[in-house]
Amino acid sequence: MTGVVAVIGAGTMGAGITQCLAQAGYEVIVVEPDPTAVERARRGLDEAVRLALLLGRGDRGTALGTARRVRWTDSIGELGAVDFVIECAIEQIEVKEKLFAELDQVCPAAAVLASATSAIPIARLAAVTGRPDRVLGLHFMNPAPLTDAVEVVHGEATSPDTLSRATDLLTALGKESIIVGDRPGFVLNRLLMLSIAEAAALLDRGEDAATVDALFERCLGHKMGPLRTADLIGLDNVADTLEVLRRETGEPHYRVPPALAALVAAGHFGRKTGQGFHDYR
């Protein structure tokens, strides 16, 4: 696949996906209205290029051109000539629906509109557009540049051509596509968020985070326990995803436990702020 790819949002996930695209040689337009987020993403991209060169990873010419392949803007109106869009806004249904309606009006009719949503059914986002056959989900894991696979969500209306274009893009990024059906939370987060919620609830009953994670890591061989995983995802994102799952499924076990809610209210979102269930400072 060739052409221009747009990324909506320069937060942790948007910045990571932008890095993957630019390092693979794609021209990228990033839409982000917050100048602080743009500057943070720019610095992260520059640091990734320096690290790649230092470690001798990839082609030197491609690495040096990475930053030049990214254009930053605060306006969706500049996406009139893109071929593929990956939306990485906050995990709130109304925000994403509004964005998809706007993207449908601005982007070329043939452009694919993909969402990096963690839990929102793709059918909901496709319904606000006039191109449901060209809408799907690309659930990247964090950190996007260091993970090997992407959960690809095939909506009921997603066409075979759209799915092929998406998996071709992921192959070009060096990612494996794992295709799943469209349901709240898809497969991964339907299971993972329940595990995180139950682990956080144990803290409200007097257990400590180190013990919970140690059991998963040392007894089950997981790279990270559920609470360290939550810290990596971002506790604000975890709380938003649990709210979406509770709202969309109606199942009460998808809840935000008090221990998680208190950390989010205090601005402790995990690794990105230096403190979450564990202390990274």
CORLIN-V794501 format. One record per backbone hydrogen bond with DSSP energy under -1.0 kcal/mol. CO is the residue of the C=O (numbers start at 0). NH is the residue of the N-H. Records with the same first field share a line. If there is no record, write none. Layout:
BEGIN
CO=NH ; NH
END
This chain:
BEGIN
3=82 ; 83
4=28
5=85
6=30
7=87
10=14
11=15
12=16
13=17
14=18
15=19
16=20
17=21
18=22
19=23
20=25
21=24
26=4
27=70
28=6
29=72
30=8
33=37
34=38
35=39
36=40
37=41
38=42
39=43
40=44
41=45
42=46
43=47
44=48
45=49
46=50
47=51
48=52
49=53
50=54
51=56
58=62
59=63
60=64
62=65
64=68
65=68
66=69
68=27
70=29
72=31
74=77
75=78
78=81
82=111
83=5
84=113
85=7
86=115
89=91
91=95
92=96
93=97
94=98
95=99
96=100
97=101
98=102
99=103
100=104
101=105
102=106
107=110
111=84
112=135
113=86
114=137
118=184
121=125
122=126
125=128
130=133
131=134
132=158
133=112
135=114
136=152
137=139
138=150
142=145
147=175
149=177
150=138
151=179
152=136
158=162
159=163
160=164
161=165
162=166
163=167
164=168
165=169
166=170
167=171
168=172
169=174
170=173
175=149
177=151
179=153
182=185
184=188 ; 189
186=190
187=191
188=192
190=194
191=195
192=196
193=197
194=198
195=199
196=200
197=201
199=203
201=206
202=205
207=211
208=212
209=213
210=214
211=215
212=216
213=217
214=218
215=221
224=228
225=229
226=230
227=231
228=232
229=233
230=270
233=237
234=238
235=239
236=240
237=241
238=242
239=243
240=244
241=245
242=246
243=247
244=248
245=249
250=253
252=254
256=260
257=261
258=262
259=263
260=264
261=265
262=267
263=266
268=234
269=272 ; 273
273=279
274=269
277=275
END
